[in-house]
């Protein structure tokens, strides 16, 4: 296990994820995951069935409500950007995955099928360190706050900008838009990670809309501060993909952003997402 940065992330060597892991190996991987909150593997060659077998060691799978999975394995989400696609890449912009769920994911295992020769890196940010770095006064304020999360601005049928971008530009993925995306869910702004007891900031620009009992206009300045605070360079790491690379991040205490800087090149990833607990 070799750390990738001073904040988070580690590359794990000497493991073949196409094979069934013995309990000792799995225990060491789980420990590395808990300590580093995102772990990476290189030079893997796995089928969708093997991908699912690894993920199943950590929990049950989610099926994305707005992006279609593989026909034979709906739990496996293909994330594709064709060389001639002009839409923003799926996962572009700092976010945590599907926090509009009552039980947001524990994490996602992302596998590179085809990677551009350069570009297409993914950045990750440590939300435990982001929380730790806040002042005592702001921690006290945030510890009592609840935030409202929704997918309405991203997948809602009423979002004309999303519809235009999705239907006219995104040719690479089967994305659905609907009124059900407008549903809202409440989560604490500061959550606790069960395995480590650490506190983490739990807001993201994509799905966090406002604080409970506050208007969007009132919430925006503080949310903007928190979003910008969390992605300071000292809280981040950057992973360069190659074919066969795998990233597995703790969605409860990280943000991530896929960098869409590879126009004219094709990129294909497969993702399985593991259901987590209700934040507390």
Secondary structure as UniProt FT lines:
FT   STRAND          2..3
FT   STRAND          10..12
FT   TURN            17..18
FT   HELIX           23..36
FT   STRAND          38..41
FT   HELIX           48..56
FT   TURN            57..58
FT   TURN            74..75
FT   STRAND          77..81
FT   TURN            83..84
FT   TURN            90..91
FT   TURN            97..100
FT   STRAND          105..114
FT   STRAND          122..126
FT   HELIX           127..132
FT   HELIX           136..143
FT   STRAND          146..150
FT   HELIX           152..155
FT   TURN            157..158
FT   HELIX           160..168
FT   HELIX           179..182
FT   STRAND          184..188
FT   STRAND          190..192
FT   TURN            194..196
FT   STRAND          199..201
FT   TURN            205..207
FT   STRAND          208..211
FT   TURN            212..213
FT   HELIX           216..230
FT   HELIX           233..235
FT   STRAND          236..239
FT   TURN            243..244
FT   STRAND          246..250
FT   TURN            251..252
FT   STRAND          254..258
FT   TURN            263..264
FT   STRAND          267..275
//
